[in-house]
Amino acid sequence: MNVDKITKQLENVLTEDEEIEKIFSLTGRNVIATNKRLVELKGNTTIDYDYSHISSIEYSSRRSLWALILGIVIVIAAFYFSDEIPRLARSGLPMIGGILILGGLLYKRELVKIHVVGVPDTVEYEGARTTLESLFNIVRKKHFASKKDID
Protein backbone atom coordinates (compact mmCIF):
# COMPACT_ATOMS: atom_id res chain seq x y z
CA MET A 1 0.00 0.00 0.00
CA ASN A 2 1.46 3.32 -1.09
CA VAL A 3 0.19 5.84 1.48
CA ASP A 4 1.62 8.83 -0.41
CA LYS A 5 -0.20 7.83 -3.60
CA ILE A 6 -3.47 7.35 -1.70
CA THR A 7 -3.09 10.69 0.10
CA LYS A 8 -2.40 12.45 -3.21
CA GLN A 9 -5.46 10.80 -4.78
CA LEU A 10 -7.58 12.08 -1.87
CA GLU A 11 -6.40 15.71 -2.07
CA ASN A 12 -9.25 16.68 -4.39
CA VAL A 13 -11.83 14.61 -2.53
CA LEU A 14 -11.43 15.64 1.10
CA THR A 15 -13.05 18.79 2.48
CA GLU A 16 -11.07 21.43 4.38
CA ASP A 17 -11.88 20.17 7.86
CA GLU A 18 -11.79 16.48 6.95
CA GLU A 19 -8.98 14.32 8.30
CA ILE A 20 -7.85 10.80 7.42
CA GLU A 21 -8.14 8.57 10.47
CA LYS A 22 -7.10 5.22 9.03
CA ILE A 23 -6.29 3.63 5.66
CA PHE A 24 -7.29 0.01 5.04
CA SER A 25 -5.75 -2.05 2.27
CA LEU A 26 -8.39 -4.62 1.36
CA THR A 27 -8.89 -7.11 -1.46
CA GLY A 28 -9.04 -5.11 -4.70
CA ARG A 29 -9.37 -1.66 -3.11
CA ASN A 30 -8.28 0.78 -0.46
CA VAL A 31 -10.78 2.11 2.05
CA ILE A 32 -10.11 5.29 3.96
CA ALA A 33 -11.93 6.19 7.18
CA THR A 34 -12.06 9.93 7.71
CA ASN A 35 -13.66 11.87 10.52
CA LYS A 36 -16.74 12.43 8.25
CA ARG A 37 -17.12 9.49 5.88
CA LEU A 38 -15.78 6.29 4.41
CA VAL A 39 -13.95 6.73 1.08
CA GLU A 40 -13.33 3.79 -1.24
CA LEU A 41 -10.59 3.89 -3.87
CA LYS A 42 -10.71 1.19 -6.52
CA GLY A 43 -8.38 1.97 -9.41
CA ASN A 44 -9.35 5.44 -10.64
CA THR A 45 -12.81 5.24 -9.08
CA THR A 46 -13.62 7.04 -5.83
CA ILE A 47 -16.81 6.32 -3.90
CA ASP A 48 -17.73 7.74 -0.53
CA TYR A 49 -20.31 6.86 2.08
CA ASP A 50 -21.33 9.36 4.74
CA TYR A 51 -21.48 7.69 8.15
CA SER A 52 -25.00 9.06 8.73
CA HIS A 53 -26.23 7.26 5.58
CA ILE A 54 -25.11 3.85 6.80
CA SER A 55 -28.18 1.95 7.95
CA SER A 56 -26.38 -1.15 9.24
CA ILE A 57 -23.04 -2.91 9.24
CA GLU A 58 -22.21 -6.59 9.73
CA TYR A 59 -19.14 -8.75 10.00
CA SER A 60 -19.28 -12.30 8.68
CA SER A 61 -16.93 -15.19 8.37
CA ARG A 62 -17.85 -18.05 6.04
CA ARG A 63 -16.19 -21.35 5.37
CA SER A 64 -15.83 -22.53 1.79
CA LEU A 65 -18.85 -24.81 1.85
CA TRP A 66 -18.72 -25.72 -1.86
CA ALA A 67 -15.20 -27.17 -1.51
CA LEU A 68 -16.23 -29.17 1.54
CA ILE A 69 -19.31 -30.64 -0.16
CA LEU A 70 -17.47 -31.34 -3.44
CA GLY A 71 -14.67 -33.09 -1.53
CA ILE A 72 -17.13 -35.33 0.31
CA VAL A 73 -18.95 -36.19 -2.94
CA ILE A 74 -15.66 -37.08 -4.68
CA VAL A 75 -14.51 -39.31 -1.80
CA ILE A 76 -17.87 -41.10 -1.60
CA ALA A 77 -18.02 -41.51 -5.40
CA ALA A 78 -14.44 -42.86 -5.50
CA PHE A 79 -15.30 -45.60 -2.98
CA TYR A 80 -18.74 -46.33 -4.41
CA PHE A 81 -17.48 -46.69 -8.00
CA SER A 82 -14.07 -48.15 -7.08
CA ASP A 83 -14.59 -51.30 -9.16
CA GLU A 84 -15.56 -49.37 -12.27
CA ILE A 85 -12.86 -46.69 -12.43
CA PRO A 86 -9.20 -47.14 -13.40
CA ARG A 87 -6.70 -47.89 -10.65
CA LEU A 88 -4.93 -44.52 -10.97
CA ALA A 89 -8.20 -42.61 -10.52
CA ARG A 90 -9.18 -44.92 -7.66
CA SER A 91 -6.18 -43.81 -5.61
CA GLY A 92 -6.11 -40.18 -6.78
CA LEU A 93 -9.77 -39.27 -6.31
CA PRO A 94 -9.88 -39.81 -2.53
CA MET A 95 -6.72 -37.70 -2.23
CA ILE A 96 -8.26 -34.88 -4.29
CA GLY A 97 -11.45 -35.15 -2.24
CA GLY A 98 -9.44 -35.02 0.97
CA ILE A 99 -7.60 -31.89 -0.19
CA LEU A 100 -10.92 -30.21 -1.02
CA ILE A 101 -12.37 -31.18 2.37
CA LEU A 102 -9.30 -29.84 4.16
CA GLY A 103 -9.41 -26.62 2.13
CA GLY A 104 -13.11 -26.21 2.90
CA LEU A 105 -12.44 -26.59 6.60
CA LEU A 106 -9.41 -24.29 6.74
CA TYR A 107 -10.32 -21.49 4.31
CA LYS A 108 -12.63 -18.82 5.67
CA ARG A 109 -13.88 -15.79 3.77
CA GLU A 110 -13.96 -12.72 6.00
CA LEU A 111 -16.39 -9.95 5.01
CA VAL A 112 -17.66 -6.63 6.28
CA LYS A 113 -21.04 -5.76 4.77
CA ILE A 114 -22.30 -2.20 4.90
CA HIS A 115 -25.86 -1.23 4.02
CA VAL A 116 -26.02 2.37 2.82
CA VAL A 117 -29.24 4.34 2.31
CA GLY A 118 -29.64 5.11 -1.41
CA VAL A 119 -27.20 2.40 -2.53
CA PRO A 120 -29.15 -0.58 -3.92
CA ASP A 121 -26.45 -3.21 -3.36
CA THR A 122 -24.73 -4.10 -0.13
CA VAL A 123 -21.18 -2.74 0.02
CA GLU A 124 -18.85 -5.66 0.75
CA TYR A 125 -15.22 -5.53 1.81
CA GLU A 126 -13.04 -8.63 1.94
CA GLY A 127 -9.64 -8.86 3.55
CA ALA A 128 -7.65 -9.99 6.56
CA ARG A 129 -9.57 -10.58 9.77
CA THR A 130 -7.73 -7.98 11.88
CA THR A 131 -8.07 -5.31 9.18
CA LEU A 132 -11.79 -5.98 8.77
CA GLU A 133 -12.37 -5.97 12.53
CA SER A 134 -10.67 -2.58 12.76
CA LEU A 135 -12.74 -1.23 9.84
CA PHE A 136 -15.93 -2.62 11.41
CA ASN A 137 -15.19 -0.97 14.76
CA ILE A 138 -14.37 2.43 13.26
CA VAL A 139 -17.43 2.50 11.00
CA ARG A 140 -19.69 1.35 13.82
CA LYS A 141 -18.33 3.98 16.20
CA LYS A 142 -18.64 6.76 13.60
CA HIS A 143 -22.11 5.58 12.56
CA PHE A 144 -23.41 5.75 16.13
CA ALA A 145 -21.74 9.13 16.70
CA SER A 146 -23.42 10.51 13.55
CA LYS A 147 -26.79 9.25 14.78
CA LYS A 148 -26.31 11.09 18.12
CA ASP A 149 -25.53 14.31 16.23
CA ILE A 150 -28.79 14.00 14.28
CA ASP A 151 -30.92 13.35 17.41
N, C-alpha and C positions, 0 to 999 in steps of 0.2 A: 504494500500500500504506500503510495507516494503522497504524503500529507501536503507537501508544497503544491503539487498539481491539483489536489482536491481543493485546497484553500484558494488557489488562483481561480479555479472553476466557479467557486462560490462567491467571488467578489461582486459580481453583478447581480447575484440573487439575494444576498442578505441585506436587510434593512440597516439603517444607521445604528440603532440600539440593540441589534441582534448579535448574540455571541454564540460561537460554537462550543458546545459542552463536551461532546464526545463523537468520535468518528468510528464507525463500525465497518469492517471489511467483511462482507458476506458473499455468499455464492452468487456470482454474476453481477454484483453491484456494490456500491458503497452507500451507506446510510449515515446521515449526519443528524445528530440530535442537537438542536439549538435551544435557547431559552424560550423560543416562541413556537417552533414547529419541527416537524421531522422532514428532512430533505433527502430525496433518493436520487443518486447519480448512477445512471446505467448508460455507459458509452457517452454519447453527446446529449442524452435526454436527462432533463431535470424535472422531477415531480416533487411537490411538497404537500404535506398534510398538516393542517393546523391542529394542535392538540385538542382544541375545543370541538372539532368536527369528528373526532374519534368516538364512535359509539361503544365499541368494546374491543378488547384485546385478549388473545388467548395464546398459551404456549402448549405445544403438543409434541409428543415424541412417539413415533410409530416404527414398529419393526417391519421388515420387508416380508410381508405375509405371502406375497406371490412366490418368492424364492423358497420359502418354507413349504408351502403346499406342493409346488412343482417337484421339489426334492423328495418329498414323501411319495408322490405319485410315481416318480421314476424308480425309486427303490422297490415299491410294491410291485410295479409292473415287471421289473427285472427278475424278481423272485417268482412271480406268477407265471411268466412266460419263459422261464429259464430253459426249458427243454426245446423251445422253438427258435431261440435266437442263437447266433454264432457264439462260440466260446469267448472270443475277445470282447464282444459286447456284454456278455454275461458277467464278466469280471469288472468291466469299466463302468457300466451303468450304475451299480450300487455306489461306486466311488463318486461319480458325478452327482448322484442324488444326495450323498452324504455331504459333499462340499456345498451344495445348494441349501441343505438344511442348516448347516453350520453358519453359512452366510446370512440366512434368514434370521437366525437367533442372535447373531452378533451385530449386524448392521441395523442402526436405528436412524431414522430421518427426523431431525430436530427442526421444528418450525415455529415461528411466531406469526400469528394471523391477526391482522388489524382490520376492523370493520370501520369504514369511514363514511360518514353521511355524504351522499351525492356521488359516491363512487360505486358503480354497480357490482364490481367483483371484489372479493376479499383480497386485501394486500397481504402477500405471503413472503416471508423472509426465511431463507434456509442458511444454516451455517453451523459453526461450532457451538456446543452447548453453553459454554461460559459466556461467549459473545452474545448469544441470543438471550440468555438470562439477564445480562446487563441491559440490553436493549429493552427487554420486557419491563424491567424495573423502572428504567428512566421514563419510558412512555407512559406507564401506569401512573407514576408519580406526577408527571406533567399534566396528564389527562385529568386527574382528580383536582390538581391545583387550578386548572382552567375552569373546571366546573364550579369551584368555590368562588372564583372571581365573578362568574356570571350570576350566581345566587345572591 
